[in-house]
Amino acid sequence: MDTTAYLLEALAQTSTAVEKKLDRLLELSTAGEHRLVEAMRYSMFAGGKRLRPFLVVCSADLFGVEKLSSLRAAAAVECIHCYSLIHDDLPAMDDDEMRRGKPTAHIEFDEATAILAGDALQSLAFEILSSPETHVDPNVRCELVSKLAKASGMHGMVGGQMMDIEAPEKEISMGEVTHLQHMKTGALIGYSVAAGAILGKASAHKTKLLQSYARDLGLAFQITDDLLDLRGNEKKVGKALSKDADKGKATFVSLLGEERAQNQAKILIEQAISRLDEFGDSAVLLKALAQYVLNRDK
């Protein structure tokens, strides 16, 4: 079996299914909120790999979760991810004008509309997870909501973004960069895997294995992101590159050098894959995804 082709086909199928779900959740109307929803849709359907939704669905599949449930949880995660990108691109944050090869939301619309679009996508994520359509068990829904709030809030993604903003003004160690990236990037990747385990009411042992996989994957993802920022193709990546270096920001690459950073990413991916041995062939897509992250060029 060609695992790469199998993975790409599965990624495309999951992306299509999640986008269909989001299309219904973000239906345009002629009401007063039309422009807001238009901005939300503009950013949501601008492309992207949909890796986080894929992690939700694949981890849920390990425990036989119905697709209706996992796709709704996947859609919620993508809402949070998309909101974070809209806000990250704002002039007060990273001040980016291009995202996924298109003008960013605040360029296409305006800053106020972009901020509100991000806010609304964040709210929508919790609306989706709290609905009985996502899972019949209210305890499962509460855990999904609680853990996403933590992963995306001050002790997760948003806290990591704050640390990232402050980073150029100080010298930070490898340990501090690792902690920053665990929060900024890794927390939502970790939640994506955990969501499948929560939906499937997985054992503590299997949940821990998946969390370890996600932790390694998240760090490797960020290292490859740092490498792409340095040597990637701007047209393929779809956004301005070398911004971290221009700001003098400490990254895995600036601290380790290109070769050591690449080797570290490889070690992390090998470790992530080994975490899934207990799941056997049912984890083939999660293993293939880890290898894909290591070799990605956009």
Order of alpha helices (4+ residues) and beta strands (2+ residues): alpha-alpha-alpha-alpha-beta-beta-alpha-alpha-alpha-alpha-alpha-alpha-alpha-alpha-alpha-alpha-alpha-alpha
